[in-house]
Amino acid sequence: MPRDGSSRFKDKNGENLHHTLRVSSFSEYTVVDVTHVVKMSPDLPIDKASLLSCGVSTGLGAAWKVAEVKEGSTVAIFGLGAVGLAVAEGARLRGASKIIGVDLNPEKFEIGKKFGVTDFINPTTCGEKSTSQVIKEMTDDGADYCFECIGLTSLMQDAFTSSRKDTGKTILLGIEMHGTPLSISPLELVAAGKTITGSMFGGVKAKVDIPIFANQYLNNELNLDGFITHEVSFEDINKAFDLLETRKSLRCIIWMDK
C-alpha cells in the first residue's frame, strides 16, 4: 500500500484493492508516490525501461554497488534466472576475469554466455565433489565474490563456503522461500575473514542509478535485449505467469495496448 495506508483502487463491490509493490504495474492507470517515480530518457524504448524497475537492476546493482566487483576478479553466481544473469552482466561490465554460473538447467550456460558467464557448473554432474569444492578448484581456493540468487538456505551456505578465505564476499539476493534460518560458524567470519551481506534491490538508488543504467544501454554497453524472451498482451497475462512458473522465460513483457 502507499505510505498513507490508503488505496487508489476499488473492486466492483467498493472494496479496497492492494497496490502491487506500491506501483500497481498491472493497471492501465495508477497513482504513484513520488519516491517511486524516475524520469527516463525518451530515447529509451519502454519495454527496455520496464526491465530496470526490478530484477535486472537488482543484479546489476549487486555487482556494482554492493560487491563492487573489481577488475580481474572471480565471481560465482548461484542461480541463472534474470537476477543472476544481471549479476553476470554487471560483473562483466566491471571487468571480472572469470564468471561462474551455477544452475541445474544446462541450457542456462548458452544463455549465460550472452551476459558474460565464462564457466558453468551443474551440481548434479559434479560426482562426489560438492559445488564449493569445484569452485575452489576453478578459482585457486575460492571466488572473490559469490552471489546467491535463488532463495534457499542450502545455496546460501554453499555460496559462503565457495568464497575466498580472508577477502571473499558473499551477497544474498534471493529471499529464503521456506523461512529456514541460515547458520554460519563465527570462525568462518572471524578466523577466515569472510563477509556475508544481504541486499534488497541491489543497493540501487532509483532516481540516481536507473538513469545511469539507461544511458549504458543507449551507449550499447549494457545488454538488456537478451532478458526479453517473451511478449504477450494484457489479456494473456496468465500465459506470462505460466511461462514464469515453468521457468521458460527470463522476462516476459506485458503490453497494455497490443
C-alpha positions in Angstrom: 0.0 0.0 0.0 1.1 3.7 -0.4 2.8 5.4 2.6 -0.5 6.8 3.9 -2.0 3.3 4.1 -4.8 4.1 1.6 -5.6 2.7 -1.8 -6.5 4.3 -5.1 -8.3 1.3 -6.3 -11.6 -0.5 -5.5 -13.3 -3.5 -6.9 -16.8 -3.6 -8.3 -18.1 -4.0 -4.7 -16.3 -1.0 -3.4 -13.6 -3.0 -1.5 -10.1 -1.7 -1.5 -7.6 -3.3 -3.9 -3.9 -3.5 -2.9 -1.2 -1.8 -4.9 1.3 -4.3 -6.4 4.7 -3.4 -4.8 3.2 0.2 -4.3 3.2 0.9 -8.1 0.3 -1.2 -9.4 2.1 -2.1 -12.6 -0.7 -4.4 -13.8 -3.1 -1.5 -14.1 -3.5 0.8 -17.1 -3.5 3.9 -14.9 -2.1 4.4 -11.4 -1.2 6.9 -8.8 2.4 6.5 -7.6 4.3 8.0 -4.7 6.9 10.5 -5.9 9.6 8.4 -4.3 8.8 5.6 -6.8 8.9 7.7 -10.0 12.0 8.0 -12.1 12.2 10.3 -15.2 13.6 8.4 -18.1 15.2 9.5 -21.4 12.6 9.5 -24.2 15.2 7.7 -26.3 14.9 4.5 -24.2 12.3 2.0 -25.5 9.6 1.5 -23.0 10.0 -2.3 -23.0 13.7 -1.9 -22.1 12.8 0.7 -19.4 10.4 -1.8 -17.7 13.4 -4.2 -17.1 15.0 -1.6 -14.9 12.2 -1.3 -12.4 13.1 -4.6 -10.7 15.1 -7.8 -11.2 17.7 -6.6 -13.7 18.5 -3.5 -11.6 18.9 -5.8 -8.6 21.5 -7.9 -10.2 23.4 -5.0 -11.8 23.4 -3.1 -8.5 24.6 -6.0 -6.5 27.7 -6.4 -8.7 28.3 -2.6 -9.0 27.3 -1.1 -5.6 27.1 -3.9 -3.0 30.0 -6.2 -4.0 31.9 -3.5 -6.0 33.4 -6.3 -8.2 37.0 -5.5 -9.1 38.6 -5.9 -12.5 40.3 -9.2 -12.9 38.4 -10.9 -10.0 36.5 -14.1 -9.9 32.7 -14.4 -9.5 30.4 -17.3 -8.7 26.6 -16.9 -9.2 24.1 -19.4 -7.8 21.0 -19.4 -9.9 20.9 -18.1 -13.5 17.5 -16.6 -13.6 17.0 -12.9 -14.6 18.6 -11.6 -11.4 21.6 -14.0 -11.6 22.2 -13.2 -15.2 22.0 -9.5 -14.4 24.7 -10.1 -11.8 26.8 -11.7 -14.5 26.2 -8.7 -16.8 27.2 -6.3 -14.0 30.4 -8.4 -13.3 31.2 -8.4 -17.0 31.0 -4.6 -17.2 33.2 -4.4 -14.1 35.9 -6.5 -15.8 35.7 -9.8 -13.9 38.0 -12.3 -15.4 36.0 -15.4 -14.5 32.3 -15.6 -14.0 31.0 -19.0 -12.9 27.3 -19.8 -13.3 25.7 -22.5 -11.1 22.4 -23.9 -12.2 20.6 -27.2 -12.6 19.4 -26.3 -16.1 22.3 -27.0 -18.6 20.6 -24.7 -21.2 21.4 -21.7 -19.0 25.1 -21.9 -19.9 24.5 -20.9 -23.5 22.1 -18.2 -22.4 24.6 -17.1 -19.7 27.4 -16.6 -22.3 25.5 -13.6 -23.7 25.8 -11.9 -20.3 29.5 -12.8 -19.6 29.3 -16.2 -17.9 32.6 -17.9 -18.7 32.2 -21.2 -16.9 29.2 -23.3 -15.8 28.6 -25.8 -13.0 25.6 -28.2 -12.9 25.7 -29.5 -9.3 24.1 -32.8 -10.4 27.1 -33.6 -12.6 29.9 -32.9 -10.0 30.1 -36.6 -8.9 31.3 -36.9 -5.3 32.6 -33.3 -5.2 30.5 -30.5 -3.7 29.8 -27.4 -5.7 32.0 -25.4 -3.4 34.9 -27.9 -4.0 34.6 -27.5 -7.7 34.5 -23.7 -7.5 37.6 -23.7 -5.3 39.4 -25.8 -7.8 38.5 -23.4 -10.6 39.4 -20.2 -8.7 42.5 -21.1 -6.8 40.8 -21.7 -3.4 37.6 -19.7 -3.7 35.8 -17.0 -5.6 36.3 -13.4 -4.7 32.5 -12.7 -4.9 29.7 -15.2 -4.5 26.0 -14.3 -5.2 23.0 -16.4 -4.1 20.0 -15.5 -6.4 17.5 -18.3 -5.7 16.4 -18.0 -2.0 17.5 -21.3 -0.5 19.4 -21.6 2.8 21.4 -24.5 1.4 22.6 -22.5 -1.5 23.4 -19.5 0.7 25.6 -21.8 2.7 27.2 -23.2 -0.5 27.9 -19.7 -1.7 29.5 -18.6 1.5 31.7 -21.8 1.6 32.7 -21.1 -2.0 34.1 -17.7 -1.2 37.8 -17.0 -0.9 39.5 -17.0 2.6 40.4 -13.6 4.0 38.7 -11.5 1.3 35.7 -13.4 0.0 32.4 -11.6 -0.2 29.0 -13.3 -0.3 25.9 -11.4 -1.3 22.4 -12.8 -0.7 19.8 -11.6 -3.2 17.3 -14.5 -3.0 14.6 -14.2 -0.4 14.5 -17.6 1.5 11.4 -19.2 0.3 10.9 -21.6 3.2 11.8 -19.3 6.1 14.7 -21.5 7.1 17.4 -19.8 9.2 21.0 -19.6 7.9 23.6 -21.0 10.2 27.3 -19.9 9.8 30.2 -20.6 12.1 31.6 -17.5 13.7 35.1 -18.9 13.0 34.3 -18.6 9.3 33.7 -14.9 9.8 36.4 -14.1 12.3 39.3 -16.5 11.5 38.6 -16.8 7.8 37.9 -13.2 7.3 35.0 -13.7 5.0 31.9 -11.4 4.8 28.3 -12.0 4.0 25.6 -9.4 3.4 22.0 -9.2 2.1 20.8 -6.8 -0.5 17.4 -5.6 -1.5 17.1 -4.1 -5.0 20.9 -4.4 -5.3 21.6 -1.3 -3.3 20.2 0.8 -6.2 19.1 4.3 -5.6 16.4 4.5 -8.2 16.5 8.2 -9.1 20.3 8.2 -9.5 21.2 4.8 -10.7 18.4 3.8 -13.1 19.2 6.7 -15.5 22.8 5.5 -15.4 21.8 2.0 -16.5 19.5 3.5 -19.2 22.4 5.5 -20.6 24.7 2.4 -20.6 22.1 0.7 -22.7 21.7 3.6 -25.1 25.5 3.6 -25.4 25.5 -0.1 -26.3 27.4 -1.0 -23.1 24.6 -2.8 -21.2 22.8 -5.8 -22.6 19.0 -5.5 -21.9 17.7 -7.1 -25.0 18.8 -10.6 -24.0 16.5 -10.5 -21.0 13.3 -10.3 -23.0 12.3 -13.8 -24.0 8.5 -13.4 -24.5 5.9 -10.8 -25.1 2.1 -11.0 -24.5 -0.9 -8.8 -24.5 -2.5 -7.9 -21.1 -5.4 -10.2 -22.0 -2.9 -13.1 -21.9 -1.3 -12.1 -18.6 -1.9 -15.7 -17.3 0.3 -17.0 -20.0 3.1 -14.9 -18.7 2.6 -16.4 -15.2 2.6 -19.9 -16.8 5.9 -19.1 -18.5 7.3 -17.9 -15.2 6.2 -20.9 -13.2 7.5 -23.4 -15.8 10.8 -21.5 -16.0 10.6 -21.0 -19.7 11.2 -17.2 -19.7 13.6 -14.7 -18.3 11.4 -11.6 -18.6 8.0 -11.5 -20.3 6.8 -8.1 -21.5 3.1 -7.5 -21.0 1.7 -4.9 -23.4 -1.4 -3.0 -22.4 -2.3 -1.9 -25.9 -1.4 -4.9 -28.1 
